[in-house]
């Protein structure tokens, strides 16, 4: 039975889901059975896919059940669906109560709203259409044409020739074909004037087409034609007479010989500027060329003695041979058994198989490095020691687990080490239960909540804690994600909330809970804000290896928030709330 005013609103709301589990509707219903919920084009089932909760004013909220929460992008539609029937009747002499009349009148308005919502979604004539809703021809309703299924397939609906009613039109295949070549049609439209010009010159185009072969010949020789045109001033009567002279059979035969590809290639080579320049250069050094020619035997002998390469030759070796090694930029000579460097002072160290230092090796600003990932070995002879900067290193390896220690006098040796003790610290949070007392006080004529004596106190509800609020029964204490709850257009927040009685409510603050607002569900303007901060650790656990025993596995070690080490262990104490560690 309706006990509320019917608001003026569309009986249909629609949402694009972002993965949320609930949606509200602001049209009014008498029962949860008077709604339909669609996900995209699928009609969902109450109590299977979702549950409905109604507010006191007939508006409500639909909440999807587990496993049926829409994915992001789904279209959710909620529609009023009161049955178009009436089960109650008024009998003669029956007492007609205001409540009964109120319900019937409300249902009439609700059904009218449903019909309006349906007609608003239908295809309609605009209100100013010059056509009546009765009669025929240019008056009366317009109907969509319908024939057999096969006759309807692919047809276009159009106005008839009189423009007074709709009929089945031609097949849409031709339109689909035009759509597929829309870009080509756009191109033709852009050159419509050029198309008209071509059409007007149809006769000339036919003449050109008939001479296509001759046009092709001219086109293939256009380069020659352009060359002749560029020399037109030379074509005089004397020029023609000269051509006639050249045309005699003897001259033609000579020209044919000169015109062979080999001779033409040679002439072109000789005529290049580089070749002419080379000839001029040779003219300037022809005396030197004569000298080399007179001593050709010595030149050949030197060529046989001197070689250049990246590695020392290993064949055709004669004592006195010279070789320049381009890898180390060294000039060498062959002494009959090996290659020796020719240089001032010491030659390449690589060529000296038993090098010795004649003094201290000063690396200056250089380093001693190896190549190709090779080791650098320092191996003293016999009982000799490796001494680096005054520290004498052991020449034999120690035992497993030993470390290098010093005796304080520059002598290093391997010795056993004591095990360090590990202290791991783990911080955590343990929730607690807090009781809060809610009273109601009239302030300037309006009732306000007082939380533990503070008017509309901004609460800090820490995630993981349990809060119990005791309040007067006449002012139901509820939570919402909207300021002033249902009075501000929001709905009740129920996650972790339990109404113990008409005077007590418990909330266990969930992880990642949103900012909340507390409100009186019966009166507006009484509540305030409730923040939900993340909990800070309130428990510190210390885990130790216990005298050096290796009883902390990798997973436990990785779980520590902090770690300290000590060779002899720590003693812990508390001072003014601080943890003090003494070695």
C-alpha positions in Angstrom: 0.0 0.0 0.0 1.5 3.3 -1.1 1.9 5.9 1.7 3.9 8.4 -0.3 3.5 11.1 -2.9 4.2 9.9 -6.5 7.1 12.0 -7.8 7.1 13.4 -11.4 9.9 11.3 -12.9 10.5 8.9 -15.8 10.0 5.3 -14.8 13.2 4.2 -16.4 16.9 4.8 -15.4 20.0 3.6 -17.3 23.7 3.2 -16.3 26.9 2.3 -18.1 28.5 0.0 -15.6 32.1 0.5 -14.4 32.0 -2.8 -12.6 30.0 -1.6 -9.5 27.7 -4.0 -7.7 24.6 -1.8 -7.2 22.5 0.9 -8.8 19.6 3.1 -7.5 16.3 4.1 -9.1 14.4 7.2 -8.2 10.9 6.3 -9.5 8.5 4.8 -7.0 7.1 1.3 -6.7 4.9 -0.5 -4.2 6.8 -3.8 -4.2 10.1 -5.2 -5.5 8.1 -7.3 -8.1 7.1 -4.0 -9.9 10.6 -3.5 -11.5 12.4 -5.0 -14.5 16.3 -5.1 -14.7 18.0 -5.6 -18.0 21.8 -6.1 -18.6 22.3 -5.0 -22.2 19.4 -6.8 -23.9 19.0 -9.6 -21.4 16.1 -9.5 -18.8 17.5 -10.5 -15.4 15.7 -12.3 -12.6 15.0 -11.0 -9.1 16.7 -13.0 -6.3 18.8 -14.9 -8.9 20.8 -12.2 -10.6 20.0 -9.3 -8.2 18.2 -8.3 -5.0 16.0 -5.2 -4.6 15.8 -3.0 -1.4 13.1 -0.3 -1.2 13.3 3.0 0.7 10.3 4.4 2.7 9.3 6.6 -0.2 9.2 3.8 -2.8 12.5 4.4 -4.4 15.2 1.8 -4.1 18.4 0.0 -4.9 19.2 -3.1 -6.9 22.3 -5.1 -5.8 23.8 -7.8 -8.0 24.4 -11.2 -6.5 27.8 -12.9 -6.4 28.9 -14.0 -9.8 26.4 -11.7 -11.6 28.1 -8.3 -11.2 28.3 -6.6 -14.7 31.6 -5.9 -16.3 32.7 -2.5 -17.2 30.8 -1.1 -20.3 27.6 -3.2 -19.7 24.4 -1.2 -20.1 22.1 -1.6 -17.0 18.4 -0.5 -17.5 15.9 -0.4 -14.6 12.2 0.0 -15.7 9.0 0.3 -13.7 6.7 -2.7 -14.4 3.5 -2.5 -12.4 0.9 -5.0 -13.8 -1.9 -3.5 -15.8 -4.5 -5.1 -13.7 -6.6 -4.4 -10.6 -7.5 -7.1 -8.1 -9.5 -5.1 -5.6 -13.1 -3.9 -6.0 -15.3 -1.6 -4.0 -18.6 -3.2 -2.9 -21.9 -1.4 -2.1 -21.9 -0.4 1.5 -18.2 -1.1 2.0 -16.1 1.3 4.0 -13.7 3.0 1.6 -10.6 4.0 3.5 -8.3 6.9 2.5 -5.4 4.4 2.4 -7.3 2.2 -0.2 -8.1 5.3 -2.3 -4.5 6.6 -2.0 -3.1 3.3 -3.2 -5.5 3.1 -6.2 -4.9 6.7 -7.2 -1.1 6.2 -6.9 -1.3 3.1 -9.1 -3.3 5.0 -11.7 -0.5 7.6 -11.8 2.2 5.0 -11.8 0.6 3.2 -14.8 0.2 6.5 -16.6 3.9 7.1 -16.1 4.7 3.6 -17.4 2.7 4.3 -20.6 4.3 7.7 -21.0 7.8 6.1 -20.7 6.9 3.5 -23.4 5.5 6.1 -25.8 8.5 8.4 -25.2 10.7 5.6 -26.6 8.5 5.0 -29.6 8.8 6.5 -33.1 6.3 9.4 -33.3 5.2 12.2 -35.5 6.3 15.6 -34.1 3.5 17.6 -32.4 3.3 20.2 -35.2 2.7 17.6 -38.0 -0.2 18.8 -40.2 -2.1 15.5 -39.8 -5.0 14.4 -37.6 -5.0 11.2 -35.6 -8.2 9.9 -37.1 -9.4 9.3 -40.7 -7.5 8.0 -43.7 -5.3 9.4 -46.5 -3.7 12.6 -45.3 -5.3 12.0 -41.9 -5.2 9.2 -39.3 -2.3 7.1 -38.0 0.7 6.0 -40.0 1.4 2.2 -40.0 4.6 0.4 -40.7 4.1 -1.9 -43.7 4.6 -5.6 -43.2 4.3 -8.5 -45.7 5.7 -12.1 -45.5 9.1 -12.6 -43.9 10.8 -13.2 -47.3 9.1 -10.2 -48.8 10.3 -7.9 -46.0 14.0 -9.1 -46.2 16.3 -6.3 -47.4 13.5 -3.9 -48.2 13.6 -0.1 -47.7 10.5 1.5 -46.0 9.4 4.7 -47.9 6.5 7.0 -48.4 4.0 6.1 -51.1 3.6 8.3 -54.2 0.9 10.4 -52.5 3.1 11.0 -49.5 0.4 9.9 -47.1 1.5 6.4 -45.8 4.4 4.1 -45.7 5.1 1.1 -48.0 7.8 -1.4 -48.7 10.3 0.1 -51.2 13.1 -1.4 -53.3 15.8 -3.8 -52.2 18.7 -2.2 -50.3 21.4 -4.1 -52.2 22.0 -1.2 -54.7 22.4 1.2 -51.8 24.9 -1.1 -50.2 26.8 -1.2 -53.5 26.9 2.6 -53.7 28.1 2.8 -50.1 31.0 0.5 -50.9 32.2 2.9 -53.6 31.3 6.1 -51.8 34.9 7.4 -52.0 35.0 6.8 -55.8 31.7 8.7 -56.2 33.1 11.6 -54.1 36.2 11.7 -56.4 33.9 11.8 -59.5 31.9 14.6 -58.0 35.0 16.6 -57.5 36.0 16.5 -61.2 32.4 16.8 -62.6 33.4 19.9 -64.7 36.3 18.0 -66.3 34.0 15.1 -67.1 31.6 17.5 -68.9 34.6 19.0 -70.8 35.7 15.6 -72.0 32.1 14.7 -73.1 31.9 17.9 -75.2 35.2 16.9 -77.1 34.1 13.4 -78.0 34.8 13.8 -81.8 38.4 15.1 -81.3 39.1 12.2 -78.8 38.0 9.7 -81.5 40.4 11.3 -84.1 43.3 11.0 -81.6 42.4 7.4 -80.8 42.6 6.5 -84.5 46.2 7.8 -84.7 47.3 6.0 -81.6 50.1 4.1 -83.3 51.8 7.2 -84.8 51.5 9.0 -81.4 53.3 6.1 -79.8 56.2 6.3 -82.3 56.6 10.1 -81.6 56.5 9.6 -77.9 59.2 6.9 -78.0 61.5 9.3 -79.9 60.7 12.5 -78.1 64.3 12.8 -76.8 65.7 12.8 -80.3 63.0 15.2 -81.5 63.9 17.7 -78.7 67.6 17.4 -79.5 67.0 18.2 -83.2 64.8 21.1 -82.3 67.5 22.5 -80.0 70.0 22.5 -83.0 67.7 24.0 -85.6 70.0 27.1 -86.1 72.8 24.7 -87.3 70.8 23.1 -90.1 72.0 25.4 -92.9 72.6 24.5 -96.6 76.4 24.1 -95.9 75.5 21.7 -93.1 73.4 19.7 -95.4 76.2 19.6 -98.0 78.7 18.3 -95.4 76.2 15.6 -94.4 76.0 14.5 -98.1 79.9 14.3 -98.2 79.9 12.1 -95.0 77.3 9.9 -96.5 79.7 8.4 -99.1 80.2 4.6 -98.7 83.9 4.8 -97.7 83.4 7.4 -95.0 80.3 5.6 -93.7 82.5 2.4 -93.5 85.2 4.3 -91.5 82.6 5.8 -89.2 81.1 2.4 -88.6 84.5 1.1 -87.5 84.9 4.1 -85.1 81.4 3.6 -83.8 82.0 0.1 -82.4 81.4 -0.1 -78.6 85.0 -0.9 -77.7 86.5 2.1 -79.6 83.8 4.4 -78.4 84.5 3.3 -74.8 88.2 3.8 -75.2 87.7 7.3 -76.8 85.4 8.2 -73.9 87.9 7.0 -71.4 90.7 9.0 -73.0 88.6 12.1 -73.2 87.8 12.2 -69.4 89.3 15.1 -67.4 90.9 12.7 -65.0 92.7 10.9 -67.8 93.9 14.1 -69.4 95.1 15.3 -65.9 97.0 12.0 -65.4 98.7 12.4 -68.8 99.8 15.9 -67.8 101.1 14.6 -64.5 103.1 11.9 -66.2 104.7 14.4 -68.5 106.0 16.3 -65.5 107.7 13.2 -64.0 108.8 11.4 -67.1 112.5 11.7 -66.1 111.7 9.8 -62.8 109.9 7.1 -64.8 112.9 6.7 -67.0 115.1 6.3 -63.9 112.8 3.6 -62.4 112.8 1.8 -65.8 116.6 1.8 -65.8 116.7 0.2 -62.3 113.7 -2.1 -62.6 115.7 -5.1 -61.3 116.4 -3.3 -58.0 112.8 -2.2 -57.7 111.5 -5.8 -58.1 114.1 -7.0 -55.5 112.8 -4.5 -52.9 109.2 -5.5 -53.7 110.1 -9.1 -52.9 111.9 -8.1 -49.6 109.3 -5.7 -48.1 105.8 -6.7 -47.1 102.9 -5.1 -45.0 100.3 -6.9 -43.1 98.4 -7.4 -39.8 100.4 -10.5 -38.6 103.9 -11.6 -39.0 104.5 -13.7 -42.2 105.2 -17.4 -41.8 106.2 -18.4 -45.3 108.6 -17.3 -48.1 111.1 -16.1 -45.4 114.6 -15.0 -46.2 117.1 -13.4 -43.8 117.0 -9.6 -44.3 113.3 -9.6 -45.2 111.4 -6.5 -44.0 107.8 -6.4 -42.7 105.6 -3.7 -41.3 103.1 -5.1 -38.8 100.0 -2.8 -39.0 98.5 -4.3 -35.8 101.2 -2.9 -33.5 102.7 -0.3 -36.0 106.1 -1.9 -35.8 108.8 -2.3 -38.5 110.5 -5.7 -38.2 113.3 -7.7 -40.0 113.7 -11.4 -40.3 117.0 -12.6 -38.7 116.9 -16.1 -40.2 114.9 -17.7 -37.4 112.3 -15.1 -36.1 111.0 -11.6 -36.7 112.8 -8.9 -34.6 111.6 -5.3 -34.1 113.5 -2.3 -35.6 112.9 0.5 -33.1 114.8 2.9 -30.8 115.2 1.2 -27.4 113.1 -1.8 -26.4 110.9 -3.4 -29.0 107.4 -5.0 -28.5 107.2 -6.8 -25.2 105.2 -9.5 -27.0 108.4 -10.3 -29.0 110.5 -10.7 -25.8 109.8 -14.2 -24.3 111.8 -13.6 -21.1 111.3 -9.9 -20.3 112.7 -8.4 -17.1 112.2 -5.0 -15.4 115.3 -2.8 -15.0 113.5 -0.7 -12.4 110.2 0.1 -10.8 107.2 -0.1 -13.1 105.4 3.2 -13.0 101.9 3.0 -14.5 101.5 6.8 -14.4 97.8 7.4 -15.0 97.3 4.0 -16.6 95.9 0.6 -15.3 96.9 -3.0 -15.6 94.1 -4.6 -17.4 93.4 -7.9 -19.2 91.6 -8.6 -22.4 89.0 -11.3 -23.5 88.0 -11.9 -19.8 91.5 -13.3 -18.9 92.6 -13.5 -15.3 95.6 -11.4 -14.0 97.8 -13.9 -12.2 100.5 -12.8 -9.6 102.5 -15.9 -8.6 105.6 -15.5 -6.4 108.4 -18.1 -6.7 109.0 -20.7 -4.0 108.4 -19.2 -0.5 107.8 -15.7 -1.9 104.7 -13.7 -0.7 102.3 -11.4 -2.5 102.7 -8.1 -0.7 100.3 -5.3 -1.7 100.9 -1.9 -0.1 102.7 -3.5 2.8 100.1 -6.2 3.5 101.4 -9.8 3.1 98.7 -12.1 1.7 98.6 -15.9 2.4 99.8 -18.1 -0.6 97.4 -21.0 0.2 93.6 -21.2 0.4 91.9 -21.5 3.8 89.0 -23.8 4.9 85.4 -23.3 4.0 83.7 -20.5 5.9 87.0 -18.9 7.0 87.8 -15.2 6.4 91.0 -13.2 5.9 92.1 -11.5 9.1 95.1 -9.5 10.1 97.5 -9.8 13.1 97.9 -6.0 13.1 101.4 -6.2 11.9 100.8 -6.4 8.1 100.4 -10.2 8.0 97.1 -11.6 6.7 95.9 -15.2 7.2 92.7 -17.3 7.0 90.9 -17.8 10.4 87.5 -18.9 11.7 84.8 -16.2 12.4 82.0 -16.1 14.9 78.4 -16.2 13.6 76.4 -13.0 13.7 73.1 -12.9 15.4 70.1 -11.8 13.4 67.2 -9.8 14.8 64.1 -9.4 12.5 61.3 -6.9 13.2 57.7 -7.4 12.0 55.1 -4.7 12.4 51.4 -5.5 12.3 48.0 -4.2 13.2 45.4 -5.8 15.5 42.0 -4.3 15.4 40.1 -3.3 18.6 36.5 -2.6 19.6 35.5 1.0 20.5 32.1 2.0 22.0 30.6 5.4 21.1 27.6 7.0 22.7 25.2 9.0 20.5 22.8 11.6 21.9 20.4 14.0 20.3 20.3 17.7 21.3 18.2 20.5 19.9 20.4 23.2 18.5 18.6 26.5 17.4 15.4 24.5 17.0 17.0 21.6 15.0 18.0 18.2 16.3 21.7 17.3 16.0 23.7 14.2 16.8 26.3 14.5 19.6 29.0 11.9 19.5 30.4 11.4 23.1 29.3 15.0 23.8 30.7 16.6 20.6 28.2 18.0 18.1 28.3 16.3 14.7 31.9 15.2 15.4 34.0 14.2 12.4 34.8 10.6 13.2 38.0 8.7 12.4 37.0 5.1 11.8 40.2 3.1 11.4 40.2 0.2 8.9 40.0 -3.1 10.8 38.6 -1.7 14.0 35.0 -2.4 15.3 32.8 0.5 16.4 29.6 0.1 18.4 27.2 3.2 18.4 24.4 3.4 20.9 21.7 5.9 20.0 18.1 7.0 20.8 15.5 4.7 19.1 13.6 7.7 17.7 16.7 8.7 15.6 17.9 5.6 13.6 21.7 5.9 13.2 22.9 4.9 9.7 25.9 5.2 7.3 26.1 6.4 3.7 28.7 7.3 1.1 26.6 10.5 0.4 26.4 13.4 2.8 23.1 13.3 4.7 22.4 9.8 3.3 18.9 9.3 1.7 18.1 13.0 2.4 20.9 14.0 0.1 20.0 11.5 -2.7 22.2 8.7 -1.4 21.5 5.2 0.1 22.5 3.3 3.2 26.1 1.9 3.3 25.8 -1.7 4.6 29.3 -3.2 4.2 30.4 -4.6 7.6 27.3 -2.9 9.2 25.0 -4.8 11.6 21.9 -3.3 13.3 22.0 -5.0 16.7 18.7 -3.4 17.8 16.6 -0.3 17.4 19.2 1.6 19.6 22.5 0.0 18.6 24.5 -0.5 15.4 28.0 -2.1 14.8 30.4 -1.4 12.0 33.5 -3.3 11.2 35.5 -0.9 9.0 36.5 -2.8 5.8 39.8 -2.5 4.0 39.8 0.4 1.4 36.4 1.6 2.9 35.3 4.9 1.3 34.7 8.2 3.2 31.4 7.7 5.0 28.7 10.0 6.4 26.4 9.2 9.4 22.8 10.4 9.3 19.4 9.9 10.9 17.2 8.0 8.5 14.1 9.8 9.8 15.4 13.4 10.0 17.7 15.3 7.8 20.7 17.5 8.8 21.6 15.7 12.0 24.8 13.8 11.0 28.4 14.4 10.0 31.4 12.9 8.3 33.2 9.7 9.2 36.7 9.3 7.7 38.2 5.8 7.2 42.0 6.0 7.4 44.3 3.1 6.9 45.5 1.5 10.2 49.0 2.1 11.4 50.9 -0.9 12.9 50.4 -1.3 16.7 52.2 -4.6 17.2 56.0 -5.1 17.0 57.3 -8.7 16.9 61.0 -9.5 17.2 62.4 -12.7 15.8 66.0 -13.8 16.4 68.3 -16.6 15.3 69.0 -17.4 18.9 72.7 -17.5 19.6 73.7 -17.7 15.9 71.6 -20.8 15.0 70.5 -20.6 11.4 66.8 -21.1 12.1 65.3 -18.2 10.0 64.4 -19.4 6.4 64.4 -17.1 3.4 60.6 -16.6 3.4 60.7 -15.4 7.0 63.6 -13.2 6.4 61.9 -11.6 3.4 58.8 -10.8 5.6 60.8 -8.7 8.0 60.1 -4.9 8.0 63.6 -4.2 9.3 66.7 -6.3 10.3 69.7 -5.6 12.5 72.8 -7.8 13.1 75.1 -8.2 16.1 78.1 -10.4 16.8 77.3 -10.9 20.5 73.5 -10.3 20.6 71.3 -7.4 21.8 69.5 -6.7 25.1 66.2 -4.8 24.6 64.4 -2.5 27.0 61.5 0.0 26.8 62.0 3.7 27.8 59.2 6.2 27.5 57.6 4.1 24.8 60.8 3.6 22.8 62.6 0.3 22.1 66.2 0.5 23.2 68.8 -2.1 21.9 72.1 -2.5 23.8 75.0 -4.6 22.4 
